[in-house]
Amino acid sequence: MLAALRLAVVFPLVTTLLAAQPGRADEACTDGPVTPTHRIEAALPPPAGTVRPAIALEGLRPAAESAVIVVLDGVVLPARAGKAARAAYSDVMAGLQGTPAAFVASAEAPDRRGRRHGVVRLEGGDSLGERLLAAGAGLADVSFAPCATRFLAAEARARAEKRGIWRQSRIWTNLNAAATGLPDFVLGRGRVASIGRSGRTTYINFGGNFRTDATVRLREAMTSALVAAGQPPESLSGRVIEVRGWANRRDGLDMELESPQALRLADAASDLRTD
């Protein structure tokens, strides 16, 4: 045994029932009963840096993989996470050790380290990812589309009640200031200075110096999705918004928005809080 360890655009959920064996990504966040395939053995201690949580599962039946290390899709534990977030992570995992669960793989083959990627469903109908996010033990990564809506809802509960990671202010990246520590998964907040276009790309600019200031890029399909959702990019100019995703440094902070759910209008009242 290994050593222990508000809201955006809502899209319809897939309603396919989860199979007993490791399934497909589109089955990862459906409602309904699950047939356990594994037992949660332990959480692997997260290394330094921004990571996706990894856990050890033990198979319950001969048809299931006897033992597997699973990297959880749709959940990110940032390097900036403080003690409250890491304590919440440890508490959730300690409480679930030995719990029967169903593993739903998002890829057929293991990664180069032999780990599987996917979602771990619990008998109560929710998932391990939802439990972690509801406890404030990480952030939702909406690039994993099958669970984005449910994961954001779980995260919002923790945010509203200031649990775990939401007790700290340093989780935020100020998009109107110079960013450090890139590339990384960023939860950013800032006032939009302007909206620009070049070819099929729309740019959300957070300053007037394109060589140093943060920029969020939207491909044509993403711009169309925002328009369809009633939030055209032009309407964002002068507004304070929140964005999330993996950001790089290209002069200033550079992020490509992967989903309309990765963008949120910020409330007038800040919910930032220090550790």
C-alpha positions as semicolon CSV with decimal commas, in nm:
position;residue;x (nm);y (nm);z (nm)
1;M;0,000;0,000;0,000
2;L;0,129;0,345;-0,087
3;A;0,177;0,607;0,181
4;A;-0,124;0,830;0,256
5;L;-0,205;1,161;0,147
6;R;-2,025;3,172;-0,888
7;L;-2,076;3,017;-1,185
8;A;-2,034;3,000;-1,557
9;V;-2,233;2,896;-1,864
10;V;-2,416;2,571;-1,804
11;F;-2,411;2,306;-2,074
12;P;-2,621;1,988;-2,081
13;L;-2,472;1,683;-1,918
14;V;-2,440;1,348;-2,084
15;T;-2,684;1,097;-1,933
16;T;-2,523;0,769;-2,027
17;L;-2,503;0,527;-1,735
18;L;-2,158;0,437;-1,616
19;A;-2,040;0,092;-1,710
20;A;-1,885;-0,141;-1,455
21;Q;-1,547;-0,143;-1,629
22;P;-1,324;0,162;-1,682
23;G;-1,525;0,366;-1,933
24;R;-1,508;0,662;-2,167
25;A;-1,456;1,028;-2,084
26;D;-1,815;1,112;-2,182
27;E;-1,932;0,882;-1,901
28;A;-1,724;1,057;-1,639
29;C;-1,988;1,288;-1,491
30;T;-2,324;1,128;-1,549
31;D;-2,590;1,087;-1,282
32;G;-2,704;0,751;-1,160
33;P;-2,566;0,451;-0,977
34;V;-2,218;0,317;-1,029
35;T;-2,078;-0,030;-0,998
36;P;-1,748;-0,010;-0,806
37;T;-1,445;-0,141;-0,989
38;H;-1,179;-0,034;-0,741
39;R;-1,110;0,070;-0,385
40;I;-0,935;0,397;-0,300
41;E;-0,606;0,300;-0,143
42;A;-0,415;0,625;-0,091
43;A;-0,336;0,969;-0,223
44;L;0,014;1,021;-0,352
45;P;0,186;1,316;-0,181
46;P;0,178;1,601;-0,437
47;P;0,523;1,714;-0,549
48;A;0,627;2,076;-0,561
49;G;0,473;2,285;-0,834
50;T;0,130;2,284;-0,993
51;V;-0,003;1,930;-1,029
52;R;-0,311;1,720;-1,089
53;P;-0,382;1,500;-0,786
54;A;-0,278;1,136;-0,823
55;I;-0,422;0,848;-0,623
56;A;-0,371;0,476;-0,592
57;L;-0,660;0,238;-0,661
58;E;-0,683;-0,135;-0,597
59;G;-0,907;-0,348;-0,822
60;L;-1,209;-0,522;-0,671
61;R;-1,268;-0,783;-0,939
62;P;-1,051;-0,985;-1,172
63;A;-1,194;-0,800;-1,471
64;A;-1,074;-0,466;-1,334
65;E;-0,715;-0,352;-1,335
66;S;-0,570;-0,497;-1,015
67;A;-0,386;-0,180;-0,915
68;V;-0,357;0,153;-1,088
69;I;-0,228;0,504;-1,025
70;V;-0,488;0,756;-1,146
71;V;-0,421;1,120;-1,230
72;L;-0,750;1,304;-1,178
73;D;-0,877;1,499;-1,478
74;G;-1,035;1,840;-1,427
75;V;-0,871;1,917;-1,091
76;V;-0,555;2,121;-1,037
77;L;-0,365;2,174;-0,713
78;P;-0,167;2,494;-0,781
79;A;0,181;2,559;-0,655
80;R;0,036;2,869;-0,489
81;A;-0,201;2,659;-0,277
82;G;-0,137;2,725;0,088
83;K;-0,174;2,519;0,403
84;A;-0,554;2,540;0,409
85;A;-0,586;2,388;0,062
86;R;-0,335;2,113;0,129
87;A;-0,498;2,032;0,463
88;A;-0,836;2,007;0,289
89;Y;-0,682;1,771;0,033
90;S;-0,537;1,547;0,302
91;D;-0,863;1,544;0,501
92;V;-1,076;1,443;0,201
93;M;-0,840;1,165;0,098
94;A;-0,804;1,033;0,453
95;G;-1,182;1,015;0,486
96;L;-1,216;0,819;0,161
97;Q;-0,940;0,566;0,210
98;G;-1,081;0,219;0,150
99;T;-1,396;0,354;-0,019
100;P;-1,528;0,156;-0,320
101;A;-1,529;0,360;-0,641
102;A;-1,553;0,329;-1,017
103;F;-1,266;0,442;-1,237
104;V;-1,360;0,603;-1,571
105;A;-1,059;0,642;-1,797
106;S;-1,028;0,940;-2,032
107;A;-0,759;0,773;-2,242
108;E;-0,714;0,413;-2,344
109;A;-0,342;0,391;-2,274
110;P;-0,138;0,487;-1,968
111;D;0,095;0,786;-1,985
112;R;0,471;0,744;-2,011
113;R;0,491;0,696;-1,633
114;G;0,240;0,412;-1,643
115;R;-0,036;0,619;-1,483
116;R;-0,397;0,627;-1,599
117;H;-0,590;0,952;-1,645
118;G;-0,960;0,991;-1,573
119;V;-1,233;1,036;-1,314
120;V;-1,304;0,837;-0,999
121;R;-1,679;0,804;-0,937
122;L;-1,814;0,741;-0,587
123;E;-2,116;0,534;-0,495
124;G;-2,304;0,845;-0,382
125;G;-2,318;0,961;-0,744
126;D;-2,057;1,234;-0,721
127;S;-1,688;1,202;-0,800
128;L;-1,363;1,234;-0,611
129;G;-1,290;1,549;-0,810
130;E;-1,613;1,707;-0,689
131;R;-1,535;1,615;-0,329
132;L;-1,193;1,777;-0,353
133;L;-1,320;2,093;-0,518
134;A;-1,611;2,130;-0,273
135;A;-1,358;2,114;0,010
136;G;-1,139;2,382;-0,144
137;A;-0,864;2,131;-0,220
138;G;-0,788;2,261;-0,568
139;L;-0,924;2,445;-0,871
140;A;-1,144;2,324;-1,155
141;D;-0,977;2,293;-1,493
142;V;-1,260;2,338;-1,743
143;S;-1,050;2,214;-2,033
144;F;-1,178;1,872;-1,925
145;A;-1,520;1,934;-2,078
146;P;-1,720;1,628;-1,959
147;C;-1,711;1,740;-1,594
148;A;-1,663;2,117;-1,628
149;T;-2,012;2,220;-1,522
150;R;-2,027;1,990;-1,221
151;F;-1,672;2,070;-1,115
152;L;-1,736;2,445;-1,131
153;A;-2,051;2,398;-0,921
154;A;-1,854;2,206;-0,659
155;E;-1,581;2,470;-0,660
156;A;-1,842;2,745;-0,620
157;R;-1,966;2,589;-0,297
158;A;-1,618;2,601;-0,150
159;R;-1,570;2,955;-0,274
160;A;-1,897;3,076;-0,120
161;E;-1,805;2,926;0,216
162;K;-1,437;3,026;0,203
163;R;-1,309;2,671;0,233
164;G;-0,953;2,564;0,173
165;I;-0,790;2,744;-0,114
166;W;-1,054;3,020;-0,106
167;R;-0,928;3,141;0,230
168;Q;-0,615;3,277;0,065
169;S;-0,558;3,572;-0,166
170;R;-0,234;3,457;-0,325
171;I;-0,420;3,208;-0,543
172;W;-0,512;3,500;-0,769
173;T;-0,298;3,641;-1,049
174;N;-0,350;4,013;-1,105
175;L;-0,393;4,047;-1,481
176;N;-0,329;4,421;-1,460
177;A;0,019;4,366;-1,317
178;A;0,331;4,188;-1,434
179;A;0,300;3,811;-1,386
180;T;0,575;3,586;-1,258
181;G;0,624;3,213;-1,239
182;L;0,497;3,126;-1,586
183;P;0,411;2,890;-1,742
184;D;0,155;2,776;-1,488
185;F;-0,216;2,719;-1,432
186;V;-0,354;3,065;-1,362
187;L;-0,669;3,189;-1,191
188;G;-0,656;3,550;-1,304
189;R;-0,859;3,860;-1,233
190;G;-0,829;4,199;-1,399
191;R;-1,001;4,490;-1,570
192;V;-1,016;4,463;-1,948
193;A;-0,841;4,756;-2,115
194;S;-0,945;4,681;-2,473
195;I;-1,064;4,419;-2,719
196;G;-0,872;4,369;-3,044
197;R;-0,890;4,146;-3,348
198;S;-0,633;4,015;-3,589
199;G;-0,749;3,774;-3,856
200;R;-0,958;3,507;-3,685
201;T;-0,822;3,576;-3,337
202;T;-0,978;3,805;-3,077
203;Y;-0,759;3,953;-2,805
204;I;-0,872;4,054;-2,457
205;N;-0,607;4,302;-2,346
206;F;-0,541;4,402;-1,987
207;G;-0,313;4,694;-2,065
208;G;-0,195;4,921;-2,343
209;N;0,152;4,774;-2,388
210;F;0,112;4,452;-2,584
211;R;0,477;4,364;-2,521
212;T;0,438;4,345;-2,142
213;D;0,070;4,332;-2,044
214;A;-0,153;4,028;-2,006
215;T;-0,352;3,907;-2,305
216;V;-0,618;3,639;-2,338
217;R;-0,660;3,502;-2,691
218;L;-0,984;3,367;-2,836
219;R;-0,993;3,159;-3,151
220;E;-1,288;3,207;-3,386
221;A;-1,487;2,915;-3,245
222;M;-1,445;3,044;-2,889
223;T;-1,555;3,394;-2,989
224;S;-1,865;3,245;-3,152
225;A;-1,937;3,043;-2,838
226;L;-1,920;3,354;-2,620
227;V;-2,151;3,541;-2,858
228;A;-2,396;3,250;-2,853
229;A;-2,384;3,255;-2,473
230;G;-2,481;3,623;-2,471
231;Q;-2,135;3,746;-2,373
232;P;-1,967;3,886;-2,687
233;P;-1,604;3,987;-2,627
234;E;-1,680;4,354;-2,704
235;S;-1,910;4,366;-2,401
236;L;-1,615;4,291;-2,173
237;S;-1,424;4,614;-2,234
238;G;-1,385;4,801;-1,905
239;R;-1,525;4,510;-1,702
240;V;-1,346;4,312;-1,434
241;I;-1,333;3,949;-1,539
242;E;-1,187;3,624;-1,413
243;V;-1,021;3,370;-1,639
244;R;-0,857;3,035;-1,575
245;G;-0,626;2,810;-1,769
246;W;-0,265;2,734;-1,850
247;A;-0,075;3,055;-1,920
248;N;0,262;3,112;-2,084
249;R;0,491;3,408;-2,108
250;R;0,495;3,568;-2,451
251;D;0,623;3,910;-2,356
252;G;0,350;3,945;-2,090
253;L;0,113;3,676;-1,966
254;D;-0,046;3,494;-2,259
255;M;-0,345;3,260;-2,226
256;E;-0,568;3,098;-2,485
257;L;-0,922;3,058;-2,356
258;E;-1,029;2,697;-2,410
259;S;-1,392;2,716;-2,298
260;P;-1,656;2,985;-2,231
261;Q;-1,671;2,835;-1,884
262;A;-1,315;2,958;-1,826
263;L;-1,437;3,320;-1,822
264;R;-1,649;3,480;-1,551
265;L;-1,762;3,835;-1,484
266;A;-1,632;3,931;-1,139
267;D;-1,865;4,058;-0,871
268;A;-1,837;4,413;-0,749
269;A;-1,757;4,280;-0,403
270;S;-1,429;4,093;-0,394
271;D;-1,421;3,757;-0,226
272;L;-1,046;3,765;-0,183
273;R;-0,919;3,686;0,162
274;T;-0,575;3,653;0,307
275;D;-0,434;3,341;0,468
